[in-house]
């Protein structure tokens, strides 16, 4: 499993790699909506969620310690 970043609201989910899903009609995320889709609602979803993803890129995740304070592995 590879970590990824994504942004979503009640209906739409946008992944960092550009995949957009309409969760109302595709709960299992089987069919991403094409970038070329020009329907107003999909354009609006991308316009709304993309700035959230752009902001995430600037935030670096914390470095996790490999060991607990007692010396045992953390994972």
Secondary structure, DSSP 8 states (H G I E B T S, - for coil): -----EEE-SSEEEETTS-EEETTT-TT--S-B-TT---HHHHHHHHHHHHHHHHHHHS------SB-TTSSB--
